[in-house]
Amino acid sequence: MSFVTSPTQALNFAFKDYFKRLFNFKKDKDGYWKWFAGNLASGGAAGASSLFFVYSLDYARTRLANDAKAAKGGGDRQFNGLVDVYRKTLKSDGIAGLYRGFNISCVGIIVYRGLYFGLYDSIKPVVLTGNLQDNFFASFALGWLITNGAGLASYPIDTVRRRMMMTSGEAVKYKSSMDAFQQILKKEGPKSLFKGAGANILRAIAGAGVLSGYDQLQILFFGKKYGSGGA
């Protein structure tokens, strides 16, 4: 997923910690699987909550990046900057244009953040024990694997999200996210849903660094381990 800026990550962690306290599942009291489900739900709810605040900005950035790409290929620039994206989208499609593809994005971010936070919180206490418990590199490796898995699982949804975004202000639009999904499959085949997914292997380094870095900060400043609040 592309929502990896610092403000978004701060929101994700804040909301994740809030929802973990709200659900308040304990592994010893409620059992592993209920605790595990609570971790997944906390991560998914955090992603959806953060998305509400940052979606229109991500939409504008996506349109601007694709516009610049088209211009390099010899086409005309459609937008003169970030503000111009907002102005022209609001003029052609209204506020709904800034949130085109939001529903499918919400599904995607719930899957991604649910796995990203939920798996890390649930697997780390089980596999990183003994000498590996506070080891930054072990946490980083686990975070990298989980970030890649979460990204791969949610990538087809993210592909549909980006396609939905690109239809604002254009005459031909998808009727719905399901219509977009079906058209992509029909015209381009299943592989197109994963086009560009390989780049996420490198991007996952950032996601892993955030998880393991936050883990170490929790220990340094608060004397507790990341995700221990629900253990």
Stockholm file with secondary structure:
# STOCKHOLM 1.0

chainA/1-231         MSFVTSPTQALNFAFKDYFKRLFNFKKDKDGYWKWFAGNLASGGAAGASSLFFVYSLDYARTRLANDAKAAKGGGDRQFNGLVDVYRKTLKSDGIAGLYRGFNISCVGIIVYRGLYFGLYDSIKPVVLTGNLQDNFFASFALGWLITNGAGLASYPIDTVRRRMMMTSGEAVKYKSSMDAFQQILKKEGPKSLFKGAGANILRAIAGAGVLSGYDQLQILFFGKKYGSGGA
#=GR chainA/1-231 SS CCCCSHHHHHHHHHHHHHHHHHHCCCHHHHCHHHHHHHHHHHHHHHHHHHHHHHHHHHHHHHHHHHHHHHHHTTCCCSCSSHHHHHHHHHHHHCHHHHTTTHHHHHHHHHHHHHHHHHHHHHHHHHHSCGGGTTCHHHHHHHHHHHHHHHHHHHHHHHHHHHHHHTTTTSSSCCSSHHHHHHHHHHHHCGGGGGTTGGGHHHHHHHHHHHHHHHHHHIIIIISCCTTGGGC
#=GC SS_cons         CCCCSHHHHHHHHHHHHHHHHHHCCCHHHHCHHHHHHHHHHHHHHHHHHHHHHHHHHHHHHHHHHHHHHHHHTTCCCSCSSHHHHHHHHHHHHCHHHHTTTHHHHHHHHHHHHHHHHHHHHHHHHHHSCGGGTTCHHHHHHHHHHHHHHHHHHHHHHHHHHHHHHTTTTSSSCCSSHHHHHHHHHHHHCGGGGGTTGGGHHHHHHHHHHHHHHHHHHIIIIISCCTTGGGC
//
